[in-house]
Amino acid sequence: MFRILLLIFTIFNIFSFAKELKMEELVWERGDSFLYFLSKNQIPLSLYHNLDKEDKELTAEIIAGVKYQILRDENDEIEQILIPISEDLQIQLYKDTNNEFKILFSPISYNIENESLVFKVSKSVYQDIVDNTQNPKLASALLKAYANTINYTGMKKDDKVAIIYSQKRRLGKVYGDLDIKAAMVEVNKKPFYIFKYGDSDYYDKNARQLQSYTFILPVGNARISSPFNPGRFHPILKKYRAHLGIDYAAPIGTPVKAAGSGKIIFRGVKGGYGNVIQVSHNNGYMTLYAHLSRFGKYKVGDYVRQGQVIAYVGTTGLSTGPHLHFGMYKNNTAINPAKIVRVVKDSLTGKERQQFMQVAAEYEKDLAKAIAENKSSVLESQFENIVELK
């Protein structure tokens, strides 16, 4: 256990190994900024002020409710802190050999495990998944994937459900979002299949899309000044560089439109992003609009329709020129807006349909094999929030 837990901390000095260490897992509080967090933990604010613009912006990506880890010594002094800003990148605060705090952005290590689950319905699809796996994320993901295309009230006891999915795992616990590849749900012994094709779309056996939720560009056909980058090592800067959105260059005052219909959940200042609006949409999507010069008439809690003007382009926060930073998230995970903002077809045609049918046929074989073997998924364990390291 000692070695496994230490793997997540990529910088350790020799002295730290002689200490008795414990890891504490906490939850980022709503409304906390990175600067407030540093101040609360008596960490020099200069760590933030000395960051470059891009890294300062990344500190605004910390999502309320995210779990982060603090490593403390026997005197309860902080040795290291790991704060995820995406599923692949984290802020790492640590003490160097001079006992001074340093900051860097480092990749998050995790394993991807392929899983399958087969069961007969006894209570409900959701509750049976939770009972079989102790993983409510899987239950929610399946219901979202089917997008209300099934009338669950018609289900009979002993109807089968089969799921093929992949799950990230870190420190022995499920981590981040999971990815359902294919599923089969029986309703009164009639099977309903779904297959994932592309980045986030699900289709039935006839290549018809289950959900048709489209987003539009918030500032029309503006020039992209900085693309989405989930976090790659920069060979010149010699550090990990990420940009969790797309920057669109546009004059100050250009109207910013809601990319999709939804509810405004945040309107205010958010660290290096300056003036920000966040909109929650159906199916776990959320959009973020940053560096705004001013807001529109809509307030937090208001429902806006796709295309309505919610703000205006600006250069507030850490911005070198007027532009809109547009971020998109699925289940609190940053995704590339360029792959989502597009016209979604109700059904696939031509070569795309042929490719899908080949993928679906393979997944259907995998589902049949899982059903024949009555595959059961991993039963997730619950862990304490503090682990003693000696």
C-alpha positions, 0 to 999 in steps of 0.5 A: 500500500505504501508504494502504491499510494506514493506513485501519485506524487511525482516529486519526493525528496529523500528526507520525506521518506523518513517521515510518517506521512498521511494522505487526506482526501477533501472536496473543493468547496463551492465559491473557493478560488485558488488564491483563497485556497493558498491563503487558507493553507498559509501557502505563499500567494506569490506561487499564483502571481508568478504563474504565466497567463495560461497557467493562471487561467487553468487555476480557474478550471478547478470545479466545485466538488472535485476531490483533491489530496493533501499529503501531511507529515507527522506534525500535520504540516503540508508536504504536497497537494494534488488538485485535478483540473481535468481527468488528465491534468492536475495542479501539484503543490510541493515542498522542495529540498529547501522546504519552500513551496513550488507549483507545477502542472503534472499529468494524472496517472490512472489505469483504464479497465474494460468491464462488462456487466450482465444481470436480470432486473429485480428492482429497477435498472438503476437500482440493480446496477448500484446493487451489483456494482456500488457504482451509481455513475454507471447507473446514471450513465446508462440511463443518459445514454438511452436518452429516454428512448425506453419505456422502463415501466414495461419491463418484466422481472428477469428482463436482462441488461448487458453493458460493456464499458471502460472505467478509469481507476486511480489508487484502487478507486473509480476515477473520473467519467466512465465510457459506455461502449455498448448496451442491451436492455430488454423490455418484456424480453424485447432487446433494445441495443445502443452502440457508441460511435464517435466521441459522444453519440449513441445509435441504435441497430439501424444507425439512428441517433438516440439523442439529437442535441446540437450546439451552435458557435457562440460568436458565429464564424470567428477566427480561432486564436487558440485551440483546445489542448487537454494537456500535453508536454511542451517540448520548448517550455519543458512543462505540461501546457493545457488549454481547456477550451477554444479562444475565438478572436472577436472585437470587444462588444461582439454579442455572445450567444448561448450555444445551447438551451439551458439554465445559467448556473454562474455569472460573475468573476472567475479567477483569470477568466475574468467575467464568466457565464456558465450554462447547464444543459441537458445530458450532462453538458455545461458551457463556459463563456469567459473574458466577457466585457459585460453580461446580458440581461439574464441572471443566475437561475434564468433559462436561456434558449439557444442563440439568445445573447447572454453576454458580450466579448471582452478582455477581462481577467488575464487576457492579452486581447479581445476574445471569447474563451469558450469551454464545454464540459460533459459530466464536469469533464472538459471536452473539445467544443470543436467535436461537439459544435456541429450539425448532428444527423438523425441517422448515419448514411453512406460510408459512415453508416457502413463503418458504424454497422461494422462497429455495431456488429462487433459490439453485439458479438461482445454483448452476446458473449458477456450474456453467455458468460453471465459477466459480472462487474467489479464491486466497488469498495468504499475507502476511508478519506485518510490513509496513514503512510509509515 
